[in-house]
Amino acid sequence: MAKVLACTDGSVYAASVYDHAAWAAVRLSAGVRVLHALDHARDRAAAADLSGSIGIDAREDLLEELTRLDEARGRLARRTSKLILQDAGSRLLSAGVTDVTLTQRHGSLVETLDAFEDGAELIVIGKRGEAADFATLHLGANIERVIRASRRPVLVASRAFRPVERFLIAFDGGPSARKAVEYASRKPLLKGLECHLVMAGRPVAGHEEVLAGACDTLERSGLTVCPALLPGEPEEVIAAQVAERDIGLLVMGAYGHSRIRQLIVGSTTTTMIRTCQVPVLMFR
């Protein structure tokens, strides 16, 4: 059975990650694998420079103490990870997911993802992690790396889950946006939901035809589509449409030359992910 791969660090976004993963798994008839990566390189405190004037005996005693502390820290991290995974399993089972796999791995999240990505239909990650600065709305450090490295669609979970009734595809005609349209038309994840297809920016010859082609692809799959070609700055137009149309899920490309599909490299998509209070399904 295919899996939805849910990445967790036990942070405040963890419950939302599980809820979004459960929603996706039910719609895709898939199981869920919950992955918790123990990143010792990130968590370990920098070792002190003991090459100075500390005496040999004192330095050896200190090294032994640091070793004991490191071992204790490792044991605590493993116990914490086990509890995080147990909580994830309970929440997913209560949400109706019957196939749940709990996985603990050592290493960075991006390193561990590669081992499980081939069997995944979708990757779910929180918009912010345990170290995120909520006051400034900074994104979690792993989001860019995961999306850049992933060969699968990535669902960036919002702070809290709410059932999705309508979704908006931010469409610019590029390869990533076309991939999003193809996914929506072929996969069961978005079937039966109201689809809004929005192309934003300055008027360019051929945009109407490109938008009509995407709309036709979606309608032939049985989706009800509300297309719109709107002038203005893409990030402002899309954000406004998400709010005005009560959109539950934003679907967009992650990379490309146009402003709507830049992530981290350009600030527009980053701003949209940060400020839109809805989950974002990303394609690259």
Backbone bond lengths (Angstrom), bond angles and torsions (degrees), N, CA, C in turn:
res aa  C-N    CA-C-N  psi(-1)  N-CA   C-N-CA  omega(-1)  CA-C   N-CA-C  phi
1 M - - - 1.464 - - 1.517 110.23 -
2 A 1.343 116.83 137.04 1.460 121.23 177.48 1.531 109.62 -64.47
3 K 1.319 115.14 158.41 1.460 120.45 -176.84 1.519 111.36 -123.95
4 V 1.310 114.82 148.81 1.454 122.22 161.97 1.523 105.40 -95.27
5 L 1.314 117.06 126.09 1.462 121.78 -175.96 1.519 108.87 -97.77
6 A 1.328 116.49 109.02 1.461 122.39 -177.49 1.524 109.45 -101.11
7 C 1.323 117.17 120.58 1.462 122.58 -178.31 1.521 109.04 -98.57
8 T 1.323 116.51 126.72 1.460 120.02 -176.15 1.522 111.40 -132.14
9 D 1.322 115.30 150.10 1.460 121.00 170.05 1.528 110.82 -126.50
10 G 1.335 115.66 8.90 1.456 119.42 178.70 1.516 114.07 77.39
11 S 1.331 117.53 11.93 1.457 121.21 -177.33 1.523 110.55 -79.12
12 V 1.325 116.16 -173.49 1.459 121.07 -178.16 1.527 111.44 -63.84
13 Y 1.329 117.93 -21.73 1.461 121.25 178.04 1.530 112.78 -85.11
14 A 1.317 118.51 -5.31 1.462 120.94 -173.37 1.523 112.20 -60.41
15 A 1.324 118.03 -46.11 1.468 120.53 -178.72 1.525 110.81 -60.64
16 S 1.337 116.34 -38.95 1.461 119.93 178.48 1.526 110.83 -66.91
17 V 1.322 117.60 -38.19 1.467 121.12 176.65 1.523 109.74 -59.22
18 Y 1.337 117.28 -46.07 1.471 120.41 -179.59 1.533 110.85 -63.82
19 D 1.339 116.84 -41.39 1.465 120.15 -178.85 1.529 111.11 -66.67
20 H 1.321 117.26 -42.30 1.467 120.38 177.00 1.531 110.78 -65.49
21 A 1.327 116.46 -39.50 1.467 119.88 178.60 1.524 110.74 -65.01
22 A 1.323 117.04 -39.74 1.467 120.62 178.56 1.526 110.42 -65.02
23 W 1.322 116.68 -43.70 1.470 120.68 177.76 1.524 110.54 -58.25
24 A 1.331 116.55 -47.06 1.462 120.92 -179.04 1.528 111.26 -66.05
25 A 1.326 116.60 -41.30 1.464 120.43 -177.78 1.524 111.50 -63.52
26 V 1.311 116.74 -42.70 1.468 120.19 179.75 1.527 110.30 -63.04
27 R 1.330 116.73 -43.77 1.465 120.31 -178.12 1.528 112.08 -70.72
28 L 1.343 116.94 -29.29 1.462 121.23 -179.28 1.526 112.69 -94.44
29 S 1.339 116.80 -1.08 1.476 121.67 -174.78 1.530 109.81 53.16
30 A 1.312 115.26 48.67 1.462 122.19 -176.46 1.518 110.23 -123.09
31 G 1.323 115.73 163.95 1.448 121.23 170.68 1.517 109.95 -88.17
32 V 1.323 116.01 178.74 1.464 121.25 177.64 1.520 109.49 -126.08
33 R 1.313 116.35 129.02 1.457 121.90 169.26 1.525 107.27 -106.42
34 V 1.331 116.10 121.89 1.457 121.05 176.68 1.523 107.94 -96.13
35 L 1.312 115.79 125.89 1.462 121.54 -177.05 1.522 110.18 -115.06
36 H 1.342 114.98 123.72 1.463 119.77 172.78 1.514 108.16 -120.05
37 A 1.333 115.61 118.33 1.466 121.16 -177.64 1.524 109.94 -97.79
38 L 1.318 115.60 126.48 1.460 121.95 175.74 1.522 107.85 -90.89
39 D 1.316 115.92 97.89 1.462 121.47 -175.75 1.522 109.32 -93.45
40 H 1.344 116.15 87.63 1.461 120.38 -176.90 1.524 111.52 -66.64
41 A 1.315 116.97 -30.87 1.465 119.11 -179.82 1.521 110.52 -64.10
42 R 1.343 116.71 -33.29 1.459 120.46 178.76 1.514 111.80 -79.83
43 D 1.334 115.57 -39.02 1.463 119.84 -172.40 1.523 113.89 -82.48
44 R 1.328 116.06 -26.76 1.456 118.69 -174.60 1.513 110.70 -70.84
45 A 1.299 116.57 132.10 1.459 120.88 176.93 1.514 109.56 -69.25
46 A 1.309 115.10 147.49 1.454 118.98 -179.86 1.529 110.32 -62.42
47 A 1.317 115.28 133.95 1.459 119.91 -179.75 1.511 110.52 -70.05
48 A 1.302 115.86 141.96 1.461 120.05 179.68 1.517 110.47 -72.00
49 D 1.331 116.02 150.76 1.453 121.31 176.08 1.524 107.88 -82.03
50 L 1.323 115.07 108.15 1.463 119.83 -175.58 1.522 111.92 -102.24
51 S 1.317 116.35 20.91 1.460 119.29 -176.68 1.516 112.93 -90.17
52 G 1.305 117.87 5.59 1.459 121.24 -175.88 1.512 113.38 -84.19
53 S 1.311 116.10 -136.43 1.468 121.02 -170.48 1.516 113.66 -92.99
54 I 1.372 118.21 6.91 1.458 119.20 177.85 1.516 108.56 -65.06
55 G 1.292 115.73 138.82 1.462 119.64 179.85 1.520 111.61 -64.17
56 I 1.333 115.64 157.99 1.461 121.14 -176.83 1.509 111.59 -58.91
57 D 1.338 117.31 -47.90 1.470 120.32 -178.82 1.528 111.46 -61.81
58 A 1.336 115.42 -44.60 1.455 119.71 -179.48 1.523 110.33 -63.69
59 R 1.341 116.36 -39.89 1.448 119.83 -178.98 1.528 111.05 -65.41
60 E 1.327 117.46 -40.02 1.462 120.67 178.60 1.521 111.27 -65.51
61 D 1.356 116.09 -41.29 1.470 119.50 177.45 1.526 110.76 -61.44
62 L 1.344 115.57 -42.00 1.452 119.69 -179.30 1.525 111.13 -66.15
63 L 1.322 117.40 -40.32 1.457 120.91 177.92 1.522 111.47 -62.46
64 E 1.329 116.76 -40.14 1.463 120.26 177.98 1.526 110.66 -64.18
65 E 1.345 116.10 -41.65 1.460 119.82 179.22 1.519 111.09 -65.05
66 L 1.350 117.02 -41.59 1.453 120.70 177.92 1.525 111.27 -63.04
67 T 1.321 116.79 -37.05 1.457 121.12 178.24 1.522 110.55 -64.85
68 R 1.338 116.20 -43.43 1.465 119.97 178.63 1.530 111.01 -63.85
69 L 1.336 115.72 -41.15 1.460 119.26 178.77 1.527 111.11 -64.41
70 D 1.325 116.24 -39.88 1.462 120.17 179.71 1.523 110.73 -64.70
71 E 1.327 117.15 -41.14 1.462 120.96 178.18 1.531 110.78 -64.45
72 A 1.344 116.11 -42.24 1.464 119.86 178.80 1.524 110.77 -64.37
73 R 1.332 116.04 -39.78 1.455 120.71 178.27 1.532 110.90 -63.24
74 G 1.321 115.79 -39.29 1.458 120.08 178.14 1.519 112.57 -64.93
75 R 1.341 115.95 -42.72 1.475 119.74 178.14 1.521 110.68 -62.54
76 L 1.343 116.05 -42.80 1.465 120.18 179.26 1.525 110.61 -63.24
77 A 1.342 117.34 -41.58 1.466 120.85 179.71 1.521 111.11 -62.42
78 R 1.339 117.07 -40.23 1.466 120.01 179.87 1.520 111.26 -67.77
79 R 1.335 117.26 -39.69 1.472 120.19 178.24 1.529 110.06 -66.20
80 T 1.330 116.10 -42.37 1.465 120.22 178.36 1.528 110.86 -61.51
81 S 1.325 115.35 -42.48 1.466 120.38 178.80 1.522 110.70 -60.91
82 K 1.324 116.80 -42.30 1.462 120.29 179.53 1.523 111.02 -61.03
83 L 1.341 116.78 -41.93 1.461 120.56 179.41 1.524 111.38 -67.16
84 I 1.331 116.77 -39.60 1.466 121.00 177.68 1.523 110.06 -59.99
85 L 1.330 116.43 -45.58 1.460 120.46 -179.16 1.526 111.82 -67.92
86 Q 1.323 117.26 -38.22 1.459 119.70 176.87 1.527 111.12 -61.96
87 D 1.333 116.78 -42.38 1.466 120.68 177.58 1.518 110.96 -62.61
88 A 1.336 116.59 -41.09 1.466 120.58 178.01 1.522 110.92 -61.64
89 G 1.328 116.53 -45.19 1.454 120.21 179.92 1.505 112.53 -60.53
90 S 1.329 116.79 -43.74 1.466 120.64 179.82 1.517 111.55 -62.52
91 R 1.333 116.33 -42.91 1.465 119.55 -177.96 1.528 111.18 -67.67
92 L 1.320 117.24 -39.97 1.459 120.66 -179.87 1.526 111.66 -67.80
93 L 1.322 116.55 -42.23 1.464 120.01 178.55 1.524 110.92 -62.62
94 S 1.335 116.19 -40.59 1.465 119.69 -180.00 1.529 111.18 -69.47
95 A 1.343 117.03 -20.93 1.471 121.30 178.26 1.516 112.06 -86.99
96 G 1.342 117.44 0.79 1.450 120.42 175.74 1.512 115.64 99.58
97 V 1.336 117.88 6.24 1.466 120.69 177.05 1.527 108.18 -85.64
98 T 1.310 117.66 120.45 1.465 120.97 -175.74 1.520 113.07 -94.82
99 D 1.319 117.12 -20.84 1.469 121.80 -179.31 1.523 108.63 -109.37
100 V 1.323 116.64 96.36 1.474 122.19 -177.04 1.523 109.54 -123.12
101 T 1.317 116.18 128.04 1.467 122.44 177.32 1.515 108.30 -119.43
102 L 1.329 116.65 128.10 1.460 121.80 -179.60 1.525 108.92 -106.54
103 T 1.331 116.48 124.10 1.459 120.84 -172.62 1.522 111.02 -129.38
104 Q 1.322 115.40 125.41 1.459 122.18 174.23 1.526 108.25 -111.16
105 R 1.330 116.53 129.79 1.454 120.71 179.66 1.522 110.12 -136.02
106 H 1.323 115.48 151.00 1.463 121.33 176.03 1.522 109.12 -94.81
107 G 1.314 115.98 136.70 1.453 121.14 -179.47 1.511 111.08 125.46
108 S 1.322 116.50 176.81 1.463 120.40 178.97 1.523 110.13 -71.66
109 L 1.322 115.72 158.93 1.457 120.40 -178.59 1.523 111.13 -60.78
110 V 1.324 116.84 -44.74 1.462 119.79 -178.33 1.528 110.84 -63.02
111 E 1.327 117.25 -39.12 1.462 120.63 178.61 1.525 111.29 -63.49
112 T 1.314 117.24 -41.81 1.458 120.48 -175.96 1.527 112.26 -77.60
113 L 1.329 117.40 -26.57 1.462 120.04 -179.89 1.522 112.21 -59.31
114 D 1.309 116.28 -36.92 1.460 120.37 -174.80 1.526 112.09 -59.27
115 A 1.326 116.38 -30.55 1.463 120.24 -177.27 1.524 112.33 -72.54
116 F 1.334 118.03 -21.73 1.462 120.85 -173.56 1.525 113.71 -119.12
117 E 1.309 117.37 -6.77 1.457 120.27 -172.09 1.524 113.43 -66.29
118 D 1.322 117.92 -35.19 1.467 120.27 -176.51 1.527 112.48 -59.67
119 G 1.318 116.96 -33.36 1.458 120.54 -179.97 1.509 114.02 -91.41
120 A 1.335 117.15 8.74 1.463 120.91 -175.75 1.520 111.53 -102.78
121 E 1.315 116.67 137.06 1.461 122.43 172.09 1.516 110.85 -80.63
122 L 1.320 115.09 -30.18 1.457 120.73 -169.70 1.527 108.03 -159.58
123 I 1.329 116.73 147.59 1.461 122.16 175.04 1.522 107.89 -113.24
124 V 1.327 116.60 134.00 1.464 121.78 178.71 1.520 108.59 -117.88
125 I 1.328 116.13 129.76 1.460 121.53 -179.87 1.522 108.29 -140.77
126 G 1.322 117.39 149.76 1.457 121.32 179.42 1.520 111.59 -75.11
127 K 1.320 116.08 150.60 1.459 120.73 -179.98 1.524 110.92 -64.55
128 R 1.311 116.09 -30.73 1.459 120.78 177.35 1.518 108.97 -139.51
129 G 1.328 115.53 153.03 1.455 120.78 -177.97 1.513 112.20 -111.01
130 E 1.325 115.43 -166.77 1.456 120.47 -173.97 1.520 113.01 -65.65
131 A 1.336 118.08 -24.20 1.462 121.01 -177.72 1.517 112.89 -100.79
132 A 1.338 118.13 7.00 1.462 120.94 -174.10 1.523 111.19 -72.81
133 D 1.331 114.72 152.42 1.452 122.11 176.50 1.533 107.89 -94.56
134 F 1.328 116.74 99.11 1.457 120.53 -176.12 1.522 111.82 -69.80
135 A 1.322 116.88 -29.18 1.460 119.75 -177.87 1.522 111.67 -64.03
136 T 1.339 116.77 -34.29 1.459 120.95 -178.27 1.522 112.27 -98.92
137 L 1.328 118.41 0.44 1.461 124.00 -179.15 1.525 112.83 60.88
138 H 1.345 116.62 25.98 1.462 118.93 177.50 1.517 109.99 -65.30
139 L 1.328 115.84 142.44 1.452 120.20 177.45 1.518 110.17 -74.72
140 G 1.332 115.35 157.86 1.456 120.02 176.46 1.515 111.06 -63.77
141 A 1.326 115.92 148.54 1.467 120.81 -175.20 1.517 112.65 -65.46
142 N 1.341 117.88 -23.98 1.463 120.47 -175.34 1.529 113.98 -83.53
143 I 1.330 118.56 -17.17 1.461 119.83 -171.73 1.519 111.82 -60.87
144 E 1.320 117.16 -52.61 1.461 119.27 -178.61 1.519 111.14 -59.44
145 R 1.335 116.83 -45.13 1.467 119.95 -177.28 1.525 111.16 -64.57
146 V 1.335 117.12 -40.78 1.461 120.09 -179.83 1.522 110.62 -64.99
147 I 1.329 117.69 -46.93 1.464 120.09 -177.69 1.518 110.93 -66.51
148 R 1.322 117.06 -38.47 1.462 119.61 178.19 1.526 111.32 -64.78
149 A 1.331 116.74 -37.05 1.464 120.61 -174.21 1.523 112.68 -86.94
150 S 1.337 117.87 -23.55 1.456 120.64 -169.92 1.525 112.59 -76.88
151 R 1.319 114.76 143.83 1.458 121.69 172.51 1.527 110.74 -100.19
152 R 1.298 117.23 3.67 1.452 122.87 -178.24 1.531 110.22 -117.85
153 P 1.338 117.65 160.09 1.466 119.32 172.81 1.519 110.17 -59.68
154 V 1.314 116.45 145.15 1.463 121.96 -179.44 1.526 108.88 -119.14
155 L 1.324 115.93 122.49 1.462 122.00 177.01 1.523 108.23 -97.92
156 V 1.328 115.99 113.78 1.465 121.68 179.96 1.525 107.58 -92.08
157 A 1.326 115.91 110.15 1.464 121.09 -174.02 1.526 111.26 -75.12
158 S 1.319 115.98 140.79 1.458 121.90 174.50 1.534 109.33 -80.25
159 R 1.317 116.06 179.47 1.473 120.84 -174.69 1.531 111.87 -60.16
160 A 1.313 116.63 -38.74 1.467 120.46 -179.63 1.522 109.13 -138.27
161 F 1.314 116.29 144.63 1.462 121.29 -179.51 1.524 110.60 -84.37
162 R 1.328 114.80 140.28 1.463 120.55 167.40 1.521 107.26 -138.30
163 P 1.320 117.89 145.28 1.468 120.19 -177.69 1.526 111.38 -53.90
164 V 1.326 115.90 138.59 1.458 121.59 -177.69 1.525 109.52 -93.02
165 E 1.327 116.82 120.72 1.461 122.04 177.45 1.518 111.72 -108.32
166 R 1.330 116.89 -27.68 1.466 120.70 179.46 1.522 109.15 -145.17
167 F 1.317 115.14 146.70 1.463 120.07 178.97 1.519 109.93 -129.48
168 L 1.315 115.51 157.65 1.460 121.98 -179.29 1.517 109.31 -122.97
169 I 1.321 117.00 126.42 1.452 121.93 174.31 1.522 108.03 -96.59
170 A 1.332 117.43 117.70 1.460 122.30 173.75 1.525 106.70 -80.75
171 F 1.326 115.69 103.14 1.465 120.86 -168.63 1.524 110.89 -109.39
172 D 1.333 116.62 131.46 1.458 120.51 177.34 1.528 112.18 -127.78
173 G 1.323 116.42 4.61 1.452 120.10 178.02 1.508 115.30 85.31
174 G 1.332 117.27 -3.91 1.451 120.95 -178.72 1.522 112.58 -80.82
175 P 1.342 117.65 174.18 1.474 121.71 -176.36 1.523 113.82 -58.43
176 S 1.331 118.04 -43.44 1.470 119.84 -178.87 1.522 111.61 -66.89
177 A 1.326 116.82 -40.58 1.461 120.35 179.09 1.526 110.40 -67.57
178 R 1.327 117.26 -37.47 1.470 120.19 176.29 1.526 111.06 -64.82
179 K 1.327 115.52 -36.49 1.464 119.43 176.92 1.530 110.18 -63.17
180 A 1.333 116.55 -39.27 1.469 120.26 177.46 1.525 110.76 -62.33
181 V 1.337 117.07 -41.81 1.474 121.20 178.56 1.523 110.46 -63.60
182 E 1.322 117.32 -44.54 1.461 120.96 179.56 1.527 110.88 -62.44
183 Y 1.333 116.43 -41.18 1.467 120.45 179.08 1.528 110.20 -62.54
184 A 1.326 116.38 -46.18 1.468 119.94 -178.89 1.521 111.43 -63.12
185 S 1.324 116.62 -31.71 1.467 119.86 -177.17 1.526 112.58 -82.82
186 R 1.349 117.71 -23.54 1.465 120.14 -174.08 1.520 113.95 -105.40
187 K 1.315 117.28 -35.37 1.461 120.98 -173.07 1.529 111.30 -91.57
188 P 1.331 117.61 152.31 1.465 120.00 -177.70 1.531 114.68 -78.20
189 L 1.331 118.18 -6.32 1.466 120.16 -174.94 1.524 112.02 -55.56
190 L 1.320 118.04 -40.96 1.460 121.84 -173.63 1.523 113.33 -109.96
191 K 1.314 117.18 7.06 1.464 120.78 -179.60 1.534 110.85 -63.61
192 G 1.330 114.65 140.31 1.455 119.98 177.61 1.515 114.75 81.51
193 L 1.329 117.61 -3.81 1.455 121.20 178.83 1.530 109.85 -95.20
194 E 1.299 115.67 154.81 1.465 121.05 177.57 1.526 109.01 -75.04
195 C 1.331 116.83 127.29 1.463 122.06 -174.79 1.523 110.40 -107.40
196 H 1.322 116.27 128.30 1.458 122.54 173.60 1.524 107.79 -112.75
197 L 1.303 116.72 124.56 1.463 122.89 -176.46 1.521 107.39 -114.44
198 V 1.340 116.41 110.87 1.458 120.50 -172.79 1.521 110.34 -120.97
199 M 1.320 115.31 127.58 1.458 122.77 174.09 1.527 106.76 -114.72
200 A 1.320 117.05 123.96 1.460 121.09 -174.19 1.525 110.36 -125.65
201 G 1.330 115.15 153.63 1.454 119.98 177.78 1.514 110.82 135.25
202 R 1.314 116.88 -170.67 1.466 120.27 178.73 1.530 109.45 -75.14
203 P 1.322 117.91 147.75 1.466 121.35 -179.18 1.534 111.89 -60.78
204 V 1.326 115.91 128.80 1.463 122.29 179.40 1.521 107.79 -132.58
205 A 1.327 116.21 138.58 1.460 120.66 179.59 1.526 110.35 -58.97
206 G 1.309 116.33 133.03 1.459 121.13 178.22 1.513 114.69 96.84
207 H 1.331 117.94 -13.11 1.470 120.21 -178.65 1.527 111.61 -63.69
208 E 1.331 117.09 -38.37 1.464 119.35 -178.94 1.522 111.17 -62.63
209 E 1.335 116.02 -40.43 1.467 119.77 179.58 1.526 111.32 -67.96
210 V 1.328 116.11 -40.86 1.464 120.19 179.59 1.526 110.67 -63.90
211 L 1.334 115.63 -43.34 1.468 120.06 178.94 1.527 110.40 -64.49
212 A 1.325 117.02 -41.32 1.464 120.70 179.93 1.526 110.84 -63.72
213 G 1.335 117.01 -38.05 1.461 120.08 177.74 1.511 112.28 -63.06
214 A 1.340 116.73 -43.24 1.467 120.83 178.11 1.520 110.57 -65.15
215 C 1.314 115.99 -40.48 1.468 120.70 178.98 1.527 110.20 -62.07
216 D 1.321 116.88 -42.55 1.462 121.27 179.54 1.525 111.39 -62.28
217 T 1.333 116.97 -42.05 1.467 121.00 178.41 1.526 110.88 -59.30
218 L 1.319 116.19 -43.70 1.460 120.85 -178.84 1.532 111.53 -69.62
219 E 1.319 117.30 -42.23 1.468 120.31 -178.39 1.523 111.57 -67.89
220 R 1.336 116.83 -34.56 1.466 118.97 178.99 1.524 111.77 -67.21
221 S 1.327 117.21 -19.50 1.466 120.61 176.99 1.526 111.85 -86.20
222 G 1.332 116.45 -2.53 1.460 120.20 177.83 1.511 115.08 101.88
223 L 1.330 117.99 0.46 1.459 121.63 -179.69 1.524 110.77 -79.07
224 T 1.330 116.01 145.56 1.454 121.76 171.00 1.523 107.60 -88.86
225 V 1.340 117.40 118.91 1.460 121.82 -170.03 1.528 110.83 -116.37
226 C 1.342 115.50 135.15 1.464 122.37 173.47 1.527 107.69 -115.11
227 P 1.348 118.70 94.82 1.461 120.93 -176.75 1.531 111.81 -84.65
228 A 1.339 115.35 154.15 1.469 119.74 176.89 1.518 109.00 -154.82
229 L 1.338 115.05 135.83 1.459 122.26 174.04 1.525 105.92 -115.21
230 L 1.344 116.39 109.57 1.460 120.74 -169.40 1.530 111.55 -122.19
231 P 1.314 118.19 139.89 1.458 121.03 176.35 1.527 111.17 -79.93
232 G 1.322 115.87 159.02 1.460 120.18 176.38 1.509 112.93 121.76
233 E 1.316 114.57 173.84 1.458 120.14 177.84 1.528 109.00 -65.79
234 P 1.348 117.58 126.76 1.477 119.77 -173.81 1.522 113.70 -53.75
235 E 1.346 117.65 -45.87 1.470 118.24 -176.33 1.518 111.74 -64.30
236 E 1.338 117.46 -35.36 1.454 120.67 -179.96 1.530 110.59 -73.79
237 V 1.328 116.40 -43.07 1.460 120.71 -179.02 1.525 111.18 -64.45
238 I 1.335 116.44 -47.25 1.478 119.85 -178.37 1.513 110.87 -64.31
239 A 1.334 117.15 -44.67 1.470 120.47 179.66 1.525 110.51 -59.99
240 A 1.337 116.36 -41.24 1.463 119.94 179.66 1.525 111.29 -66.35
241 Q 1.331 116.89 -40.26 1.463 120.72 179.49 1.526 111.59 -66.37
242 V 1.330 116.92 -37.60 1.467 120.75 177.29 1.521 109.99 -59.35
243 A 1.335 116.24 -42.99 1.463 120.08 -179.03 1.526 111.55 -72.83
244 E 1.340 117.09 -46.57 1.463 120.66 -174.51 1.524 112.84 -67.67
245 R 1.325 117.20 -34.91 1.463 120.88 -176.12 1.535 112.64 -93.97
246 D 1.324 116.32 5.35 1.477 121.46 -179.41 1.524 110.40 53.66
247 I 1.328 115.41 51.48 1.458 122.44 -178.29 1.525 110.08 -74.76
248 G 1.334 116.22 136.65 1.461 120.42 -179.90 1.507 113.94 -98.19
249 L 1.346 117.38 -14.07 1.463 121.31 -178.09 1.519 109.07 -153.53
250 L 1.329 116.32 128.01 1.457 122.13 175.51 1.525 108.23 -98.96
251 V 1.329 116.31 129.85 1.468 122.28 -179.77 1.516 107.95 -116.97
252 M 1.333 116.83 129.00 1.459 118.81 -176.06 1.523 112.09 -159.16
253 G 1.338 115.47 164.05 1.448 120.92 174.17 1.517 110.47 -79.42
254 A 1.331 115.47 154.15 1.460 119.75 -176.26 1.506 113.24 -96.74
255 Y 1.303 118.33 -30.57 1.457 121.26 -175.28 1.508 110.75 -136.95
256 G 1.302 116.02 160.80 1.456 121.30 177.16 1.506 110.15 150.06
257 H 1.304 115.70 -174.68 1.455 119.83 -175.81 1.520 112.55 -88.08
258 S 1.318 116.95 -27.78 1.456 117.66 -178.24 1.515 110.34 -76.30
259 R 1.309 115.73 158.45 1.462 120.77 -174.28 1.519 112.04 -66.12
260 I 1.336 117.15 -30.93 1.461 119.07 -175.98 1.513 111.41 -69.55
261 R 1.351 118.30 -19.81 1.454 119.81 -172.43 1.526 112.96 -113.04
262 Q 1.310 118.39 17.88 1.448 120.09 175.34 1.514 109.00 -90.27
263 L 1.316 115.77 142.20 1.461 120.38 177.14 1.517 108.18 -129.97
264 I 1.312 117.37 122.30 1.454 124.46 178.73 1.536 111.18 67.49
265 V 1.329 117.61 -49.34 1.465 120.41 177.53 1.528 109.14 -57.55
266 G 1.304 117.17 -43.39 1.454 122.74 173.52 1.513 108.16 -116.31
267 S 1.320 117.22 154.62 1.463 119.68 -169.67 1.514 114.04 -86.80
268 T 1.346 119.07 -13.31 1.463 119.03 -171.39 1.522 112.52 -66.91
269 T 1.319 118.19 -48.58 1.460 119.87 -179.30 1.512 110.33 -68.43
270 T 1.320 116.59 -38.34 1.458 120.27 176.17 1.524 110.51 -56.51
271 T 1.331 115.96 -44.66 1.469 120.59 179.01 1.522 111.03 -61.21
272 M 1.326 116.83 -41.62 1.458 120.13 -179.31 1.518 111.63 -64.91
273 I 1.331 117.24 -42.77 1.461 119.95 179.36 1.524 110.02 -65.52
274 R 1.322 116.34 -38.64 1.467 120.14 -178.73 1.514 112.01 -68.04
275 T 1.319 116.57 -42.22 1.460 119.32 -168.44 1.523 114.46 -97.10
276 C 1.336 118.86 -27.49 1.467 119.97 176.97 1.526 109.43 -72.48
277 Q 1.299 116.55 123.75 1.461 120.98 -175.33 1.525 112.11 -86.64
278 V 1.329 115.83 41.94 1.464 121.56 178.58 1.518 108.50 -135.41
279 P 1.333 117.85 158.06 1.466 119.96 175.04 1.529 110.50 -65.45
280 V 1.340 115.34 155.25 1.466 120.87 -177.83 1.528 108.34 -127.43
281 L 1.321 116.12 125.61 1.468 121.66 177.04 1.528 107.30 -99.17
282 M 1.339 116.29 117.38 1.454 122.32 -170.41 1.525 111.36 -108.89
283 F 1.350 115.54 140.32 1.465 122.67 175.67 1.519 108.98 -127.27
284 R 1.329 115.73 144.91 1.460 118.50 174.92 1.527 110.02 -135.97
